[in-house]
């Protein structure tokens, strides 16, 4: 067990910076997620922690130990990949035992130790009955567990998981979220997990580091990154359907704060006005989540704006409706009973307390939203 | 445009595998039909028989009023869109879209006009002079669709056309396909294993499993009134919760009971359960949205569980709860948070629950 700390880590390939001044801390025993799109630098981060790549600048610590110059095998880190890479001609037991029998650990474990450890891990992963099977006789989910077991069997200080369930089908992936979270809590092993899937990160993480273009965008709890995104990228990346954005200007209507929208104004309530006092910028980028736009088939005071239905898509008992208004598109989540058809006219209004404001050039959040 | 009708259709391969069993199906004119099911369920064999890429072992397939069993694929007036686009990489976008028309010896003016129209609909007019290998995945798929549109067929057949695209692009193309169908009003048979895609796109869904049709209906029908245990579990994310038990009656009171809890059904009014054929073992089905949670026991919240895992999902939270050995998934409001191991009490909304016959899997309320 140990905490992992990256201190101003940069990784450069030729002229290209894969990681840029990356700093974060994964506390002892916690589940830390690196969340970002492909090419963001997630896998590179794991590879420098594992020691498969050297850092260009900066320091990496496991516990109090500076590990920059340690060989991968001396870091006591285990990495599980998406591709399970099981040995097809060996049984599940032999696959699980492999890391303990590896030549670099010769003499470290007796056959009895090995049997004990493999059995214990297999039971935890609920693959105890599969120990005699060959990998070809396993389902995708079972293979995945064997691969995880192989990484865990050594009881490493740090467990690195690189998109471990990305290729499983949706149902099994959903099931594995709960399993993996429970497993991590059971083992209490410090774990760093990469994924491009925000639901996966929100549902399992203790802490999330959102990463893009090799730079950390925000570090926080799932609640913080969802409800108080530090910039436009984080706001747009976390949430399904994603947050809507539009350009606007602050104005004043009868002394109240207002936002220009579609040649009209949205008057902001008094409550949020006080928070907005500190915003100096006149032009802003405004964000609003699809659940915070309200719609109606008829015009009314609460629905002052008009749009046309671009497309609707049923999602269980809800419907995601894309509205086109003044050349911009907004996605709105409504109850399936709302029944809208493509091309139909719809009236809408915003839940004004739920606006997010971003600086137009830096795209940084202009509000520090209070976290409950 | 035309309806597609399948009448007692079987597909039995040479090795004896019965891929499709006695399938009866009608896709109405102008409708968007999804053939949905897990891999090996027979959806692809069905689609291939409609397209004429596979012999029909027995039964009849009609496109419009025309029996097509013995009509070669090119004469069935269908156009196909595949997952792998099967485009000619060395030709331009224009030439790829024009190809089916050139093969059918259309004149130059007509070709030019039709390719132009298709490109306009798909918003790829700028791409017409480009070569295929310079396009992104989404652009290639548009060209693939353009090549199908240009023929103005009676029926479009689409085989998992967007399943390999990354999530964001897939969502975008899904919306485009839906708009396209709305605009062209062309009968479409669409094969997918992805229930989210089917629910979002389809007018009608045919759910298949083990070569058999499980249910045919609108997405709402399938979601709210699943014909059986399989359909109930296949549609919906997170999936429906199931737990086995039995009915118990006394003095006009009715309960669903098992070793973990007793659910009073006196308020259950949807169907007269008294008239339901008695079966020994019943499976209760409850969607995660139909469970309300409380940290304290009261008259309504009287089913005990323990929090196994608590997951944030954005606007809502999701709980994996333990009822005995069973895991139940419940949706919770964003301000309801619970720690693993904590007691949580459930209230089940009786309006949307289902009961399935444990042996046949049939929904006994339907």
Interface residues (C-beta under 8 A of the other chain):
Chain A: X38 X169 X170 X171 X174 X177 X178 X181 X182 X185 X196 X197 X198 X199 X202 X203 X204 X222 X223 X226 X238 X239 X240 X241 X289 X291 X310 X311 X312 X313 X314 X315 X316 X317 X320 X322 X336 X342 X343 X372
Chain B: X166 X167 X171 X174 X175 X178 X179 X182 X193 X194 X196 X199 X200 X201 X219 X220 X223 X236 X237 X238 X239 X289 X308 X309 X311 X312 X313 X314 X315 X318 X320 X327 X335 X340
